[in-house]
Amino acid sequence: MRQAVIVADSTADIPQSIASELGIHIVPMRLAFGGQSFVEGVDITAEQFYDKLTKSRELPTTSQTSPSQYAEVYRNLLNAHPGAPIISIHISSGMSGTYQSARLAKEMIEEELGQESGITVIDSLCASYGFGLQVVHAARLAGQGATVERIREEVERLGQERRLYFLVDTLEYLQKGGRIGKAAAILGNLLNIKPILSVDREGVIYAVDRARGRKKALSRVIELFVNDFGESKDLNVAVCDGVNPEGAAEMLNLLSQHFTLHEVVRTSIGAVVGTHVGPGILAVFMWPASGAAK
């Protein structure tokens, strides 16, 4: 069997250097902003996106890639890699219809071929590098010649073992997106309340806790990870932000005081999550270093 080809949508927030090194095929999402249409990561960078977001009264709208567009991606890959299986991993179906688009595209291809396509579509049940880490692991295993079955098992295992927390700097964007009321947002901002969010087993974002002030919020995130993993465990970590490098550096410093960190990834939160949480977002993803493909 030929080496599996790994596909992911751009909401995985995988650094371009890693995607290129591992041969991961990234399918970009699209967004509309101020009457203009953009392809995420192609004609608008994360920095440009957050700059526009802070200056706009209205939120941008994001659109998932259509089944026909995914079908075209799969056709091109099947032609370029004849006989190779394709593993396509996507943002949680609880947050986006992207997974369903990819599933429909697979069905379209199989109708055209009149047989099985060799395409496997996986719902990551997560967002940002929370599933980016699964994609990277899958690509490393593919490079080692792992079977589709083993790669799928490993992706699902990581989905069970990862832990993640999003720290929101302001309630403004949650209010704009209709997640909370305006009065609650104003009061929360006046009291300097920092919500701490995560993603549940069904792949839906939920509120874990809240803290008053950034220092207490960072400390609470550390406490949550210690509860998840225990102290001094060997872990991999990804710290992702919108435009909050100081917070990211402070978080990494705190994490290094409690855990033995192996792989450390720094990347940006993309437009899909960033639309609803704003430029001050700080997200931390941790998973066991043992068993991770190198």
C-alpha positions in Angstrom: 0.0 0.0 0.0 1.3 3.5 -0.8 1.8 6.1 1.8 -1.4 7.7 3.0 -2.1 11.3 1.9 -3.2 13.6 4.8 -5.7 16.4 4.2 -7.0 19.0 6.7 -9.0 22.3 6.6 -7.2 25.5 7.5 -8.9 25.8 10.9 -6.3 23.3 12.2 -4.0 26.3 12.5 -0.9 24.2 11.6 2.2 26.4 11.0 3.0 26.4 7.3 6.5 25.2 8.0 5.2 22.0 9.6 2.5 21.4 7.0 5.1 21.8 4.2 7.6 19.5 5.9 5.1 16.7 6.4 3.3 17.1 3.1 -0.1 18.0 4.7 -2.6 19.2 2.2 -4.4 22.2 3.7 -7.9 23.2 2.3 -8.5 26.9 3.1 -11.8 28.2 4.5 -13.3 31.4 3.2 -14.7 34.5 5.0 -16.5 37.6 4.0 -15.4 40.9 5.7 -16.6 44.4 4.9 -18.0 43.4 1.5 -14.8 41.6 0.5 -14.2 37.8 0.2 -11.0 36.3 1.5 -9.4 32.8 1.5 -8.0 32.1 4.9 -4.2 32.0 4.9 -4.0 32.8 1.2 -5.0 36.4 0.7 -5.4 37.4 4.4 -3.0 36.6 7.2 -4.0 36.1 10.8 -2.4 39.5 11.6 -4.4 41.2 8.9 -7.5 39.5 10.0 -7.3 40.6 13.6 -6.4 44.1 12.6 -9.6 44.3 10.5 -11.6 42.7 13.3 -10.6 45.3 15.9 -11.7 48.1 13.5 -15.0 46.6 12.5 -18.4 46.9 14.2 -19.7 43.8 12.6 -18.3 40.3 12.7 -17.1 38.7 9.5 -19.0 35.6 8.2 -17.1 32.4 7.6 -18.1 29.8 5.1 -17.2 26.1 4.9 -15.7 24.6 1.8 -18.5 23.1 -0.3 -18.8 19.3 -1.1 -17.9 20.1 -4.8 -14.8 21.9 -3.8 -13.7 19.0 -1.6 -14.5 16.6 -4.4 -12.1 18.5 -6.6 -9.4 18.4 -4.0 -9.9 14.6 -3.7 -9.9 14.1 -7.5 -6.6 16.0 -7.8 -5.0 14.0 -5.0 -6.2 10.6 -6.4 -4.8 11.5 -9.8 -1.5 12.7 -8.3 -1.1 9.7 -5.9 -2.7 6.8 -7.7 -3.4 3.9 -5.3 -2.7 6.0 -2.2 -5.3 6.2 0.5 -6.5 9.7 1.6 -7.2 10.6 5.3 -9.1 13.8 5.6 -9.4 15.3 9.1 -11.7 18.2 10.0 -12.9 20.8 12.5 -15.6 19.4 14.9 -19.0 18.8 13.3 -20.3 20.5 16.4 -18.9 23.8 15.3 -19.0 23.6 11.5 -20.5 21.8 8.5 -17.0 21.2 7.1 -16.9 17.5 8.1 -20.2 16.9 6.4 -19.0 18.6 3.3 -16.0 16.3 3.2 -18.3 13.3 3.7 -20.5 14.3 0.9 -17.5 14.8 -1.3 -16.3 11.3 -0.6 -19.7 10.0 -1.6 -19.6 12.0 -4.8 -16.2 10.6 -5.8 -17.4 7.0 -5.1 -20.4 7.5 -7.2 -18.2 8.7 -10.1 -15.8 5.8 -9.6 -18.4 3.2 -9.0 -16.3 1.7 -6.2 -14.6 2.5 -2.9 -12.4 5.6 -3.2 -9.9 4.9 -0.4 -10.9 8.2 1.3 -11.3 8.2 5.0 -13.0 11.3 6.6 -12.5 11.9 10.3 -14.4 14.3 12.6 -11.8 15.6 15.0 -14.4 16.8 17.5 -12.1 19.8 18.2 -10.9 23.1 16.7 -7.6 24.9 16.0 -4.4 23.1 17.0 -6.6 20.8 19.1 -7.1 18.9 15.9 -4.0 20.2 14.3 -2.0 18.0 16.6 -4.0 15.0 15.4 -3.3 15.9 11.8 0.4 16.3 12.4 0.5 13.0 14.2 -1.3 11.3 11.3 1.2 12.8 8.8 4.2 11.6 10.8 2.7 8.1 11.0 1.9 8.1 7.3 5.5 9.0 6.6 6.5 5.9 8.6 4.3 3.7 6.4 1.5 3.2 9.0 -1.8 1.7 7.7 -5.0 3.7 7.5 -6.4 1.6 10.4 -3.5 2.4 12.7 -3.5 6.1 11.8 -7.2 6.3 12.5 -6.8 4.6 15.9 -4.0 6.9 16.8 -6.0 10.0 15.8 -8.9 8.9 17.9 -6.5 8.1 20.9 -5.1 11.6 20.8 -8.6 13.0 20.7 -9.2 11.2 24.0 -5.9 12.2 25.6 -5.6 15.9 24.6 -6.7 18.6 26.9 -7.3 22.2 26.0 -8.4 25.6 27.4 -9.2 28.9 25.6 -8.7 32.1 27.6 -10.8 35.0 26.3 -9.4 38.5 27.0 -12.7 40.3 26.5 -16.4 39.4 26.3 -17.0 41.9 23.4 -16.7 39.3 20.6 -18.8 36.7 22.3 -21.5 39.3 22.7 -21.2 40.4 19.1 -21.6 36.8 18.0 -24.7 36.3 20.1 -23.1 33.9 22.6 -23.9 36.2 25.6 -26.1 39.3 26.2 -24.8 42.8 25.9 -25.4 43.6 29.5 -23.4 40.5 30.6 -20.6 41.5 28.3 -20.4 45.1 29.7 -20.6 43.9 33.3 -18.0 41.2 32.6 -15.6 43.7 31.0 -16.0 46.2 33.8 -15.2 43.5 36.4 -12.3 42.3 34.3 -13.8 38.8 34.0 -11.8 36.4 31.9 -13.8 33.3 30.7 -12.0 30.0 30.4 -13.5 27.8 27.6 -12.9 24.3 26.4 -14.4 21.7 24.0 -16.5 18.8 25.3 -16.5 15.2 24.1 -19.2 16.1 21.4 -16.9 18.7 20.0 -18.8 21.8 21.3 -17.3 24.8 23.0 -18.4 25.3 26.6 -17.5 27.5 29.6 -15.2 25.7 32.2 -14.7 28.6 34.6 -13.9 32.3 34.8 -11.4 34.3 36.7 -11.0 38.0 37.6 -7.9 39.4 35.9 -5.3 37.9 33.6 -2.9 36.6 36.3 -5.7 34.7 38.1 -6.9 33.3 34.7 -3.5 32.1 33.7 -3.0 30.5 37.2 -6.4 28.8 36.9 -5.5 27.3 33.5 -2.4 25.8 35.0 -4.5 24.4 37.9 -6.8 22.8 35.3 -3.9 21.2 33.5 -2.4 19.9 36.7 -5.8 18.3 37.5 -5.9 16.8 34.1 -2.3 15.4 34.0 -0.7 15.6 37.4 2.6 17.5 38.1 5.8 16.9 36.2 4.4 14.7 33.5 6.2 14.6 30.1 3.9 16.5 27.8 3.7 18.2 24.4 2.2 21.6 24.2 0.8 24.1 21.6 0.2 27.7 22.6 -1.9 29.6 20.1 -2.9 33.3 20.2 -4.6 35.9 18.1 -2.5 38.9 18.8 -1.3 38.1 22.3 2.4 37.1 22.2 3.1 38.4 25.7 0.3 36.2 27.1 1.6 33.2 25.1 5.1 33.7 26.5 3.9 34.0 30.0 1.8 30.9 29.7 4.7 28.8 28.3 6.9 30.0 31.2 4.2 28.9 33.7 3.7 25.6 32.0 7.5 24.9 32.1 7.5 25.3 35.8 4.9 22.5 36.3 5.6 20.0 33.4 8.4 18.5 31.4 7.7 19.9 28.0 8.9 18.1 24.9 7.4 19.3 21.6 6.5 23.0 21.9 4.4 24.5 19.1 3.6 28.3 18.7 1.0 29.3 16.2 -1.9 31.7 15.5 -5.6 31.2 16.1 -7.3 31.5 12.7 -10.4 33.4 11.6 -13.1 30.8 12.4 -12.4 30.7 16.1 -11.0 34.2 16.2 -14.2 35.7 14.9 -16.0 34.8 18.1 -13.3 35.4 20.7 -11.2 38.3 19.4 -7.5 39.1 19.1 -6.7 38.6 22.8 -7.5 34.9 22.6 -5.0 32.5 24.1 -5.4 28.8 23.6 -3.4 26.0 25.1 -3.4 22.4 24.0 -1.5 19.6 25.8 -1.1 15.9 25.1 1.2 13.1 26.4 4.6 13.0 24.8 4.7 9.2 25.2 3.5 7.5 22.1 3.6 10.6 19.9 5.1 10.0 16.4 8.4 11.8 15.8 
